[in-house]
């Protein structure tokens, strides 16, 4: 089984007000090499975007893996770890459960906006996608190329 790291982040501009613009980004690392994936979600909350980011990362794994998922969302980490109960967003959790089912996963919280290089990339990309309403694949590639070969 391959060992993979996923650093994920969601963004919802205008969260909870009017017409939010949300996006999800997952940055996958394998043997020190990185690839970023993004998705525009449209009208979604910050919590939904965070769940979607973890789902996106896991869905982009082509085979069962040992995965370390790093997220700045305690909501995602604690809920998937079994510490918090699921009270809302059931359809979003169902998608994440389905994406997670074939993998061995360790869920780890990391502090957002604290200088973690890969998390900062995920955050920047999620905000950009939410702002523009589209995924810029070239931007995602450019953001991760600066990481070089780096294992977490």
C-alpha positions in Angstrom: 0.0 0.0 0.0 1.3 3.4 -0.9 1.8 6.1 1.7 0.2 9.4 0.7 -0.3 12.8 2.4 -3.2 15.0 1.6 -3.3 18.6 2.7 -6.8 20.0 2.1 -8.6 23.3 2.6 -12.0 24.8 1.8 -13.0 28.4 1.4 -16.5 30.0 1.4 -16.4 33.7 0.6 -19.5 35.2 2.1 -20.1 32.2 4.3 -23.6 32.1 5.6 -24.6 35.4 3.9 -26.5 35.8 0.7 -24.9 33.9 -2.1 -21.6 32.4 -0.9 -18.9 31.3 -3.4 -17.1 28.2 -2.1 -14.3 26.0 -3.3 -12.3 23.0 -2.2 -8.6 22.2 -2.8 -6.6 19.1 -1.9 -2.8 18.8 -2.4 -1.6 15.2 -2.6 1.9 14.2 -1.8 3.6 10.9 -2.7 7.3 10.3 -2.2 7.8 14.0 -1.9 6.1 15.0 -5.1 2.9 17.1 -5.1 -0.2 17.5 -7.2 -3.1 19.9 -6.5 -6.7 19.4 -7.3 -9.5 22.0 -7.0 -13.2 22.2 -7.3 -15.6 25.1 -7.4 -18.6 24.4 -5.2 -20.7 27.5 -5.7 -23.3 27.9 -2.9 -21.8 26.0 0.1 -20.7 26.8 3.6 -17.2 26.9 5.0 -17.8 23.5 6.8 -19.2 22.0 3.6 -16.1 23.2 1.6 -13.8 21.7 4.2 -15.6 18.3 3.9 -15.5 18.6 0.1 -11.7 19.3 0.2 -11.0 16.0 2.1 -13.4 14.2 -0.2 -11.7 15.6 -3.3 -8.3 14.5 -2.1 -9.4 10.9 -1.4 -11.4 10.6 -4.6 -8.2 11.4 -6.6 -6.4 8.3 -5.2 -6.5 5.6 -7.8 -5.9 2.7 -5.4 -6.2 1.9 -1.7 -3.6 3.8 0.2 -2.3 4.6 3.7 -3.2 8.3 4.0 -2.4 11.1 6.3 -5.0 13.8 5.9 -4.0 17.2 7.2 -6.8 19.8 7.6 -7.1 23.1 9.4 -10.7 22.1 10.1 -11.3 20.7 13.5 -14.8 20.0 12.3 -13.5 17.5 9.7 -10.7 16.0 11.8 -12.7 15.5 15.0 -15.8 14.3 13.2 -13.9 11.8 11.1 -11.9 10.7 14.1 -15.2 10.0 15.9 -14.9 12.6 18.6 -17.7 14.9 17.3 -21.2 13.8 16.3 -22.7 14.6 12.9 -25.6 16.9 13.3 -25.8 18.5 9.9 -24.3 18.2 6.4 -25.2 14.5 6.2 -25.0 14.3 2.4 -21.5 15.8 2.5 -20.4 13.4 5.2 -21.8 10.5 3.1 -19.6 11.4 0.2 -16.5 11.7 2.4 -17.3 8.3 4.0 -17.6 6.7 0.6 -14.3 8.3 -0.6 -12.5 7.2 2.6 -13.8 3.6 2.7 -11.0 1.9 0.9 -8.1 3.7 2.6 -6.3 3.5 5.9 -6.5 7.1 7.1 -5.0 9.1 9.9 -6.8 12.5 10.4 -4.5 15.3 11.7 -5.4 18.9 12.5 -2.9 21.6 11.5 -3.2 25.3 12.4 -4.3 27.3 9.4 -2.5 30.5 8.4 0.5 29.5 10.5 3.1 29.2 7.8 2.7 25.5 6.9 3.8 25.7 3.3 1.5 23.1 1.8 -1.5 24.3 3.8 -0.9 27.9 2.7 -0.9 26.7 -1.0 -4.2 24.9 -0.4 -5.7 27.9 1.2 -4.5 30.3 -1.5 -5.8 28.1 -4.3 -9.2 27.6 -2.6 -9.7 31.3 -2.2 -8.7 31.9 -5.8 -11.1 29.3 -7.1 -13.9 30.7 -4.9 -13.2 34.2 -6.1 -13.1 33.4 -9.8 -15.7 30.6 -9.9 -13.5 28.3 -11.9 -10.5 25.9 -11.4 -7.3 27.2 -13.0 -5.2 24.0 -13.5 -2.1 25.9 -14.5 -2.2 27.9 -11.3 -2.6 24.7 -9.3 0.5 23.2 -11.0 2.5 26.4 -10.5 1.7 26.6 -6.8 2.9 23.0 -6.1 6.0 23.2 -8.3 7.6 25.6 -5.8 7.4 22.9 -3.2 10.0 20.9 -4.9 10.5 17.4 -3.5 9.3 17.5 0.1 7.8 14.9 2.4 5.6 15.6 5.3 
